[in-house]
């Protein structure tokens, strides 16, 4: 009875060792298979199929560079347009101040009135020379003074 038990134990140990060896061999085979597939895929991705066709890696790098350059150009344009807009705003503000001071020198009443108005209306008034001329004439007539402008001359 002892011999069959020892034989059974020996067969079980032999089966476990054989199974371990088989598992290691299968794992190694699968690992080599996966490494070969990966190596082949990477080689296909990096190398071009023929001389006239670029590799997929080259196409990807080119597309990435194109997108990056486009975004960089858009960002630089936005920065430059913001800087230019700031310069334009400063120029418009200086132009408005010069026109307002000239208006105040020509007619103090109109200059005081212009100071009370918001910039949007001021800009519209100062750009429309006919309106400022007519308003100036009205204010001068109200003061009793007479200016020699073309709108005050009476045609015979």
C-alpha positions as CSV (number, residue, x, y, z in Angstrom):
1,X,0.0,0.0,0.0
2,X,2.9,2.2,0.6
3,X,4.2,1.8,-3.0
4,X,1.1,3.0,-4.7
5,X,0.9,6.1,-2.5
6,X,4.6,6.9,-3.1
7,X,4.0,6.3,-6.8
8,X,1.0,8.5,-6.8
9,X,2.9,11.3,-5.0
10,X,5.8,10.9,-7.4
11,X,3.4,11.2,-10.4
12,X,1.7,14.3,-8.9
13,X,5.1,16.0,-8.4
14,X,6.1,15.1,-11.9
15,X,2.8,16.5,-13.3
16,X,3.2,19.8,-11.4
17,X,6.8,20.2,-12.6
18,X,5.8,19.3,-16.1
19,X,2.8,21.8,-15.9
20,X,5.1,24.5,-14.6
21,X,7.6,23.9,-17.4
22,X,4.8,23.9,-20.0
23,X,3.4,27.2,-18.6
24,X,6.8,28.8,-18.8
25,X,7.3,27.7,-22.3
26,X,3.8,29.0,-23.4
27,X,4.4,32.3,-21.6
28,X,7.8,32.6,-23.4
29,X,6.2,31.7,-26.7
30,X,3.4,34.3,-26.3
31,X,5.9,36.9,-25.2
32,X,8.1,36.3,-28.2
33,X,5.0,36.4,-30.5
34,X,3.8,39.7,-29.0
35,X,7.3,41.2,-29.2
36,X,7.5,40.2,-32.9
37,X,4.2,41.7,-33.7
38,X,5.2,44.9,-31.8
39,X,8.5,45.1,-33.6
40,X,6.8,44.6,-37.0
41,X,4.1,47.2,-36.2
42,X,6.8,49.8,-35.1
43,X,8.9,49.1,-38.2
44,X,5.9,49.6,-40.4
45,X,5.0,52.8,-38.6
46,X,8.5,54.3,-38.8
47,X,9.6,53.1,-42.3
48,X,8.0,54.2,-45.5
49,X,6.4,51.6,-47.8
50,X,8.2,52.9,-50.8
51,X,10.3,55.9,-51.9
52,X,7.3,58.1,-52.9
53,X,5.1,57.5,-49.9
54,X,6.1,58.9,-46.5
55,X,5.9,56.8,-43.4
56,X,3.0,57.1,-41.1
57,X,5.3,58.6,-38.4
58,X,6.3,61.3,-40.9
59,X,2.7,62.1,-41.8
60,X,1.8,62.3,-38.1
61,X,4.7,64.6,-37.3
62,X,3.8,66.8,-40.4
63,X,0.2,67.1,-39.3
64,X,1.1,67.8,-35.7
65,X,3.5,70.5,-36.9
66,X,0.9,72.0,-39.2
67,X,-1.7,72.2,-36.4
68,X,0.9,73.6,-33.9
69,X,2.0,76.2,-36.4
70,X,-1.5,77.3,-37.2
71,X,-2.3,77.7,-33.5
72,X,0.9,79.6,-33.0
73,X,0.1,81.9,-35.8
74,X,-3.5,82.5,-34.5
75,X,-2.1,83.2,-31.1
76,X,0.5,85.7,-32.4
77,X,-2.2,87.4,-34.6
78,X,-4.5,87.7,-31.5
79,X,-1.6,89.3,-29.5
80,X,-0.7,91.7,-32.3
81,X,-4.4,92.7,-33.0
82,X,-4.9,93.3,-29.3
83,X,-1.7,95.5,-29.2
84,X,-2.8,97.3,-32.4
85,X,-6.3,97.7,-30.9
86,X,-4.8,99.3,-27.8
87,X,-2.7,101.7,-30.0
88,X,-5.8,102.5,-32.1
89,X,-7.8,103.2,-28.9
90,X,-5.1,105.5,-27.7
91,X,-4.9,107.3,-31.0
92,X,-8.7,107.7,-31.1
93,X,-8.7,109.0,-27.6
94,X,-5.9,111.5,-28.4
95,X,-7.8,112.6,-31.6
96,X,-11.0,113.0,-29.5
97,X,-9.1,115.2,-27.0
98,X,-7.6,117.3,-29.7
99,X,-10.9,117.9,-31.4
100,X,-12.6,118.6,-28.1
101,X,-10.0,121.2,-27.1
102,X,-10.3,122.8,-30.6
103,X,-14.1,122.9,-30.2
104,X,-13.8,124.5,-26.8
105,X,-11.4,127.2,-28.1
106,X,-13.7,128.0,-31.0
107,X,-16.9,128.1,-28.9
108,X,-16.6,127.8,-25.1
109,X,-20.3,126.9,-24.7
110,X,-20.1,124.1,-27.1
111,X,-16.9,122.9,-25.4
112,X,-18.6,122.8,-22.0
113,X,-21.5,120.9,-23.6
114,X,-19.2,118.4,-25.2
115,X,-17.6,117.7,-21.8
116,X,-20.9,116.7,-20.4
117,X,-21.7,114.2,-23.1
118,X,-20.5,110.6,-23.1
119,X,-17.6,109.7,-25.4
120,X,-19.8,107.9,-27.9
121,X,-21.9,111.0,-28.5
122,X,-18.9,113.2,-28.4
123,X,-17.2,111.2,-31.1
124,X,-20.3,111.4,-33.3
125,X,-20.7,115.2,-32.8
126,X,-17.0,115.9,-33.5
127,X,-17.0,113.8,-36.6
128,X,-20.1,115.6,-38.0
129,X,-18.7,119.0,-38.8
130,X,-22.0,120.3,-40.2
131,X,-23.8,119.6,-36.9
132,X,-21.0,121.3,-34.8
133,X,-21.0,124.3,-37.2
134,X,-24.8,124.7,-36.9
135,X,-24.7,124.2,-33.1
136,X,-21.9,126.7,-32.8
137,X,-23.9,129.2,-34.8
138,X,-27.0,128.7,-32.6
139,X,-25.0,129.2,-29.5
140,X,-23.3,132.3,-30.9
141,X,-26.7,133.8,-31.9
142,X,-28.0,133.1,-28.4
143,X,-25.0,135.1,-27.0
144,X,-25.7,138.0,-29.3
145,X,-22.4,137.6,-31.1
146,X,-22.1,137.1,-34.8
147,X,-19.6,135.1,-36.6
148,X,-18.7,135.4,-40.3
149,X,-19.4,131.9,-41.4
150,X,-20.9,130.7,-44.6
151,X,-24.1,129.7,-42.8
152,X,-24.6,133.2,-41.4
153,X,-24.2,135.0,-44.7
154,X,-27.5,136.0,-46.4
155,X,-27.5,135.5,-50.1
156,X,-29.0,138.3,-52.1
